[in-house]
């Protein structure tokens, strides 16, 4: 299992870093495909038949939100959110209206589109900032290293359960190890990206994503627990599905973006 995880990482990490560094249409397309895969995995969760979701409604909502950022059409955000809500209302009435769980299916369809698309769009907004390649790589790598630290340190030293009902394997030791490794990654990358990225910003972004990005993992664990599955899919060998990889990135990317916009860039 560990060998498979490492081999997958050796293949996907250089590709991901190259795409983030280059940016442009290729990165945007890759991000949209990845987020659409996240939406598909969520829509196809093996829930009870009466709770099955609408993949088209979820994926179209995700892509609509990301497209606004890609084409700098943020002024159309409210009409787009309104279209997502009304479109799902029509789906509920037309397909689920006579069912007992119609309202729940409506809520899950809308929540999935807004959560994955609304948070995922920050991974594009980061790249569009001045020196966005630096900021995006800093945020994503620090978030990923937080995951790595939590996994290895938790496996080695973990004794005290973090959230036993949601994710039995996660421990407080792993959590704090992840925060520490995320901060170290932020510091090292800030040194590499100096003078654009200050040391204090690299450290604080590392701490921020290391401490709070795991909320995304725990949140998605709740859905996996409901569906009685370990991973959302198996498309990434040794790592599960796209949403298993993006659960922390969705939160980390959002937190990193607002820290950078509100604090790091405002000082220049």
C-alpha positions in Angstrom: 0.0 0.0 0.0 2.7 2.5 1.0 4.8 1.5 -2.1 1.7 2.2 -4.3 1.2 5.6 -2.7 4.8 6.6 -3.2 4.8 5.5 -6.8 1.6 7.4 -7.5 3.0 10.5 -5.8 6.2 10.2 -7.9 4.1 10.3 -11.0 1.4 12.9 -10.1 3.4 15.4 -8.1 5.8 16.5 -10.9 2.8 16.8 -13.3 0.8 18.8 -10.8 3.7 21.2 -9.9 4.5 21.7 -13.6 0.8 22.6 -14.3 0.7 25.0 -11.4 3.9 26.6 -12.4 2.9 27.1 -16.1 -0.7 28.1 -15.4 -2.7 29.3 -18.4 -5.4 27.3 -20.2 -3.7 23.9 -19.5 -3.8 24.4 -15.7 -7.4 25.7 -15.9 -8.5 22.7 -17.9 -6.7 20.3 -15.6 -8.3 21.9 -12.6 -11.8 21.8 -14.1 -11.4 18.1 -15.0 -10.2 17.3 -11.5 -13.1 19.2 -9.9 -15.6 17.6 -12.3 -14.2 14.2 -11.2 -14.7 15.3 -7.5 -18.3 16.1 -8.4 -18.8 12.8 -10.2 -17.5 10.9 -7.2 -19.8 12.7 -4.8 -22.8 12.3 -7.1 -22.2 8.5 -7.3 -21.7 7.8 -3.6 -23.3 4.5 -2.9 -26.2 5.9 -0.9 -29.6 4.4 -0.5 -31.5 4.4 -3.9 -33.8 7.1 -2.7 -30.8 9.4 -2.0 -29.0 9.0 -5.3 -27.8 12.4 -6.6 -27.8 14.0 -10.0 -24.3 14.0 -11.5 -25.2 16.5 -14.3 -26.6 19.0 -11.9 -23.6 18.8 -9.6 -20.9 18.9 -12.3 -22.5 21.6 -14.4 -22.7 23.8 -11.2 -19.1 23.2 -10.4 -17.9 24.0 -13.9 -20.1 27.1 -14.1 -18.5 28.6 -11.0 -15.0 27.8 -12.1 -15.7 29.3 -15.6 -16.7 32.6 -14.0 -13.2 32.9 -12.5 -11.5 31.5 -15.6 -13.1 34.2 -17.9 -13.1 36.9 -15.3 -16.9 37.1 -15.2 -17.3 37.4 -11.4 -20.1 40.0 -12.0 -22.2 37.1 -13.0 -21.8 35.2 -9.7 -25.3 35.9 -8.4 -27.0 35.0 -11.6 -24.9 31.8 -11.8 -25.7 30.8 -8.2 -29.4 31.6 -8.9 -29.3 29.3 -12.0 -27.7 26.5 -9.9 -30.5 26.9 -7.3 -33.3 27.1 -9.7 -32.0 24.4 -11.9 -31.8 22.0 -9.0 -35.3 23.1 -8.0 -36.6 22.1 -11.4 -34.7 18.8 -11.1 -36.3 18.2 -7.7 -39.8 18.9 -9.0 -39.5 17.0 -12.2 -37.6 13.9 -11.0 -38.0 13.7 -7.2 -41.1 15.7 -6.4 -43.3 12.7 -5.5 -40.6 11.1 -3.3 -40.2 11.4 0.4 -36.5 12.4 0.2 -36.9 15.0 -2.6 -35.9 17.9 -0.4 -32.8 16.1 0.9 -31.7 15.2 -2.6 -32.1 18.9 -3.6 -30.0 20.0 -0.7 -27.2 17.6 -1.4 -27.1 18.4 -5.1 -26.8 22.1 -4.3 -24.4 21.7 -1.5 -22.0 19.5 -3.6 -22.0 22.0 -6.5 -21.4 25.0 -4.2 -18.9 23.4 -1.9 -16.7 21.8 -4.6 -17.1 24.6 -7.1 -17.2 27.5 -4.7 -14.1 26.4 -2.8 -12.3 24.9 -5.8 -12.4 28.2 -7.7 -9.9 29.6 -5.2 -7.3 27.2 -6.6 -7.7 29.1 -9.9 -7.9 32.5 -8.3 -4.6 31.8 -6.5 -2.8 31.2 -9.8 -4.3 34.5 -11.2 -2.7 36.6 -8.5 0.6 38.5 -9.2 3.3 35.9 -8.9 0.5 33.4 -8.7 2.7 30.4 -9.5 4.6 31.1 -6.3 1.5 31.6 -4.1 -0.3 28.6 -5.6 2.6 26.2 -5.2 3.3 27.4 -1.7 -0.4 26.9 -0.6 -0.9 23.6 -2.3 2.4 22.0 -1.3 2.1 23.2 2.3 -1.4 21.7 2.4 -0.1 18.4 0.9 2.8 18.2 3.3 0.4 18.7 6.1 -1.4 15.5 4.9 2.0 13.7 4.6 3.0 14.7 8.1 -0.3 13.7 9.6 -0.1 10.3 7.9 3.5 9.3 8.7 3.7 10.9 12.2 0.3 9.6 13.1 1.3 6.1 11.9 4.5 6.3 13.9 3.5 8.1 17.1 -0.3 8.3 17.1 -2.0 7.3 20.3 -4.8 9.7 21.0 -7.7 9.7 18.6 -8.6 12.9 16.9 -12.2 12.1 15.7 -12.7 8.4 16.3 -16.3 8.4 15.0 -15.5 10.2 11.7 -12.0 8.9 11.0 -10.7 6.3 13.4 -7.1 6.3 12.1 -6.5 10.1 12.7 -4.7 11.1 15.9 -3.8 14.3 17.6 -0.1 13.4 17.3 -0.6 13.1 13.5 -2.5 16.4 13.5 0.2 18.4 15.2 2.9 16.6 13.1 1.0 17.7 10.0 0.8 21.3 11.2 4.6 21.3 11.9 5.5 19.9 8.5 3.1 22.3 6.7 4.8 25.2 8.5 8.3 23.9 7.7 7.3 23.5 4.1 5.9 27.1 4.0 9.2 28.4 5.4 11.4 26.5 3.0 9.3 27.5 0.0 9.3 31.2 1.1 13.0 31.0 1.1 13.0 29.6 -2.4 10.5 32.2 -3.6 12.1 35.2 -1.9 11.8 38.1 -2.1 8.3 37.7 -3.5 7.2 35.6 -0.5 8.3 36.8 2.9 9.4 34.2 5.5 6.6 35.2 7.9 3.9 34.7 5.2 5.3 31.3 4.3 5.3 30.3 7.9 1.8 31.6 8.6 0.3 30.1 5.5 1.8 26.8 6.5 0.3 27.0 10.0 -3.0 28.1 8.7 -3.5 25.3 6.1 -1.9 22.7 8.4 -4.2 23.5 11.2 -7.5 24.0 9.3 -7.3 22.2 6.0 -7.9 18.8 7.9 -11.5 20.0 8.4 -12.1 19.3 4.7 -10.8 15.7 5.3 -13.0 15.2 8.3 -16.0 16.7 6.5 -15.7 14.3 3.6 -15.1 11.4 6.0 -18.6 12.0 7.3 -20.0 11.4 3.9 -17.8 8.3 3.3 -19.0 7.0 6.7 -22.6 7.5 5.6 -21.9 5.6 2.4 -19.9 3.0 4.2 -16.9 3.4 1.9 -13.2 3.9 2.6 -12.4 6.0 -0.5 -14.5 8.0 -3.0 -13.0 5.9 -5.9 -9.8 4.2 -6.9 -8.7 6.5 -9.8 -5.5 7.5 -8.0 -3.7 4.2 -7.0 -2.9 4.1 -3.3 -4.7 7.4 -2.7 -8.3 6.8 -3.5 -10.3 9.2 -5.6 -10.0 12.8 -6.8 -12.1 14.0 -3.8 -9.9 12.1 -1.4 -7.0 14.2 -2.7 -8.9 17.5 -3.0 -10.8 17.4 0.4 -8.0 19.3 2.2 -6.9 21.3 -0.9 -10.4 22.8 -1.2 -10.1 24.2 2.3 -6.4 25.0 2.2 -6.6 26.8 -1.2 -9.5 29.0 0.1 -7.7 29.9 3.4 -4.4 30.5 1.6 -6.1 32.8 -1.0 -7.7 35.0 1.6 -4.6 35.2 3.7 -2.5 36.2 0.7 -5.0 38.8 -0.5 -5.8 40.3 2.9 -2.4 40.2 4.5 0.6 39.2 2.2 -0.2 41.3 -0.9 -1.6 44.3 1.0 1.9 45.0 2.5 3.5 45.6 -0.9 
